[in-house]
Amino acid sequence: MKSVTYSKYGAPEVLEIQETEKPTPKDDEVLVQIRATSVNPAEWYAMTGLFLARLGGGLLKPKDSRLGVDYAGVVEAVGKDITQFKVGDEVYGARSGAFAEYVCVKNHIYLKPTNITFEQAGSVAVAAMTALQALRDYGNLQAGQKVLINGASGGVGTFTVQIAKALGAEVTAVCSSQNVELIRALGADHVIDYTKEDFTRNGKRYDVFIDIVGSRSWRECKRVLNPNAHFVIVGGKKGKVIGPLSHVINIRLAALGSSQKVAFFVASFKREDFLLLNDMLKSGQVKPVVEKSYPLEKISDAMRHLGTGHAKGKIVVTIG
Ligand SMILES: NC(=O)c1ccc[n+]([C@@H]2O[C@H](COP(=O)([O-])OP(=O)(O)OC[C@H]3O[C@@H](n4cnc5c(N)ncnc54)[C@H](OP(=O)(O)O)[C@@H]3O)[C@@H](O)[C@H]2O)c1
């Protein structure tokens, strides 16, 4: 089967398409033929060899030559213990090594809602899980509260806007001029164009602040926070050594002694969260936004696109 592999850290050119052995499902696994996957900043960090990524992933060169997590595809075979899925089912979920024609999946596999395409389903796992956990678990968002989302137009942001609305919040979303209409269409109650207006100086206050882009300092952000607000750091600038963590450290230090609660987290895949997201997708409350799809052979271009830092929703890679 065709897989994306890399044997050294670097720019997107290090990614290669190679023939690798097609996996065989164990008794408790499902073999999925992947139709679509998507690129996330985590893969960017793993590919470029961010210092922190090297600590676990190989100091001088990657220990694991595979990349990718999000997937959507069709069940090609099932192990003998599998009863929930059958050959031909359309599925999606999360599995490492998803930049490939096939993966064997044991845990995160769900029936694809019929109202979304493979491309949309293949863009869900990392970004939507991050959005849900940021709002609900770390932002403690309650229906009726006011939430500000900084970095609303990217992969995580477009899910965050929609999930916040689904959870009953009043949503203010920050994005650039070209994305204002998109974000309004996703349901945001108020949209602030960061190229025209400084959201930290408009006198408004929020209960929850989801900081996806890390473009502002704590001193600036604090101006718009209610005294008991939750400030959730999802990401930050792509620093070369510790990446967005330098932003996390700066904010945490600056916020010491403040009444607001500051949280940083790394999203984790949970079955019950996937099932909730699945319901939101089925009901149409959440619609994955796909800016562009690249064929597997153009995976380096997909990564370059992500690397600009100006994706509009998700960047997808189609297979087959
Ligand atoms: N904590 C976790 O578990 C977790 C999980 C996934 C991702 N992340 C992190 O979250 C961050 C975003 O990920 P992503 O997948 O959403 O990235 P992405 O798809 O590349 O989106 C980046 C977005 O940031 C917007 N942006 C850039 N500068 C901005 C500014 N000054 N103000 C407001 N928006 C701005 C861009 O919109 P414009 O083009 O309009 O500027 C773009 O839509 C990354 O740092 C990633 O590492 C964390």
Ligand as a Chemical Component Dictionary entry (heavy atoms), coordinates in Angstrom:
data_LIG
# 
_chem_comp.id                   LIG 
_chem_comp.type                 NON-POLYMER 
_chem_comp.pdbx_formal_charge   0 
_chem_comp.three_letter_code    LIG 
# 
loop_
_chem_comp_atom.comp_id 
_chem_comp_atom.atom_id 
_chem_comp_atom.alt_atom_id 
_chem_comp_atom.type_symbol 
_chem_comp_atom.charge 
_chem_comp_atom.model_Cartn_x 
_chem_comp_atom.model_Cartn_y 
_chem_comp_atom.model_Cartn_z 
_chem_comp_atom.pdbx_ordinal 
LIG N1  N1  N 0  -3.979 21.860 22.683 1  
LIG C1  C1  C 0  -4.307 20.943 21.785 2  
LIG O1  O1  O 0  -4.629 19.784 22.099 3  
LIG C2  C2  C 0  -4.269 21.329 20.328 4  
LIG C3  C3  C 0  -4.867 20.516 19.370 5  
LIG C4  C4  C 0  -4.880 20.950 18.035 6  
LIG C5  C5  C 0  -4.265 22.155 17.695 7  
LIG N2  N2  N 1  -3.649 22.877 18.656 8  
LIG C6  C6  C 0  -2.999 24.154 18.342 9  
LIG O2  O2  O 0  -3.974 25.099 17.967 10 
LIG C7  C7  C 0  -3.427 26.034 17.068 11 
LIG C8  C8  C 0  -4.348 26.172 15.884 12 
LIG O3  O3  O 0  -4.497 24.935 15.221 13 
LIG P1  P1  P 0  -5.375 24.878 13.883 14 
LIG O4  O4  O 0  -5.389 23.456 13.444 15 
LIG O5  O5  O -1 -6.663 25.589 14.077 16 
LIG O6  O6  O 0  -4.451 25.765 12.922 17 
LIG P2  P2  P 0  -4.805 26.391 11.488 18 
LIG O7  O7  O 0  -5.865 25.558 10.865 19 
LIG O8  O8  O 0  -3.518 26.584 10.807 20 
LIG O9  O9  O 0  -5.460 27.816 11.796 21 
LIG C9  C9  C 0  -4.755 28.936 12.089 22 
LIG C10 C10 C 0  -5.765 30.106 12.058 23 
LIG O10 O10 O 0  -5.230 31.168 12.835 24 
LIG C11 C11 C 0  -5.750 32.360 12.304 25 
LIG N3  N3  N 0  -4.911 33.510 12.691 26 
LIG C12 C12 C 0  -3.624 33.759 12.341 27 
LIG N4  N4  N 0  -3.222 34.922 12.917 28 
LIG C13 C13 C 0  -4.276 35.388 13.648 29 
LIG C14 C14 C 0  -4.483 36.519 14.488 30 
LIG N5  N5  N 0  -3.517 37.419 14.699 31 
LIG N6  N6  N 0  -5.682 36.672 15.081 32 
LIG C15 C15 C 0  -6.682 35.774 14.903 33 
LIG N7  N7  N 0  -6.552 34.677 14.102 34 
LIG C16 C16 C 0  -5.367 34.484 13.493 35 
LIG C17 C17 C 0  -5.720 32.156 10.811 36 
LIG O11 O11 O 0  -6.742 32.976 10.236 37 
LIG P3  P3  P 0  -6.411 34.236 9.264  38 
LIG O12 O12 O 0  -5.934 33.649 7.966  39 
LIG O13 O13 O 0  -7.716 34.916 9.156  40 
LIG O14 O14 O 0  -5.353 35.046 9.946  41 
LIG C18 C18 C 0  -6.040 30.666 10.680 42 
LIG O15 O15 O 0  -7.405 30.487 10.364 43 
LIG C19 C19 C 0  -2.024 25.530 16.743 44 
LIG O16 O16 O 0  -1.091 26.259 17.525 45 
LIG C20 C20 C 0  -2.053 24.078 17.180 46 
LIG O17 O17 O 0  -0.765 23.616 17.556 47 
LIG C21 C21 C 0  -3.641 22.502 19.960 48 
# 
loop_
_chem_comp_bond.comp_id 
_chem_comp_bond.atom_id_1 
_chem_comp_bond.atom_id_2 
_chem_comp_bond.value_order 
_chem_comp_bond.pdbx_ordinal 
LIG N1  C1  SING 1  
LIG C1  O1  DOUB 2  
LIG C1  C2  SING 3  
LIG C2  C3  SING 4  
LIG C2  C21 DOUB 5  
LIG C3  C4  DOUB 6  
LIG C4  C5  SING 7  
LIG C5  N2  DOUB 8  
LIG N2  C6  SING 9  
LIG N2  C21 SING 10 
LIG C6  O2  SING 11 
LIG C6  C20 SING 12 
LIG O2  C7  SING 13 
LIG C7  C8  SING 14 
LIG C7  C19 SING 15 
LIG C8  O3  SING 16 
LIG O3  P1  SING 17 
LIG P1  O4  DOUB 18 
LIG P1  O5  SING 19 
LIG P1  O6  SING 20 
LIG O6  P2  SING 21 
LIG P2  O7  DOUB 22 
LIG P2  O8  SING 23 
LIG P2  O9  SING 24 
LIG O9  C9  SING 25 
LIG C9  C10 SING 26 
LIG C10 O10 SING 27 
LIG C10 C18 SING 28 
LIG O10 C11 SING 29 
LIG C11 N3  SING 30 
LIG C11 C17 SING 31 
LIG N3  C12 SING 32 
LIG N3  C16 SING 33 
LIG C12 N4  DOUB 34 
LIG N4  C13 SING 35 
LIG C13 C14 SING 36 
LIG C13 C16 DOUB 37 
LIG C14 N5  SING 38 
LIG C14 N6  DOUB 39 
LIG N6  C15 SING 40 
LIG C15 N7  DOUB 41 
LIG N7  C16 SING 42 
LIG C17 O11 SING 43 
LIG C17 C18 SING 44 
LIG O11 P3  SING 45 
LIG P3  O12 DOUB 46 
LIG P3  O13 SING 47 
LIG P3  O14 SING 48 
LIG C18 O15 SING 49 
LIG C19 O16 SING 50 
LIG C19 C20 SING 51 
LIG C20 O17 SING 52 
# 
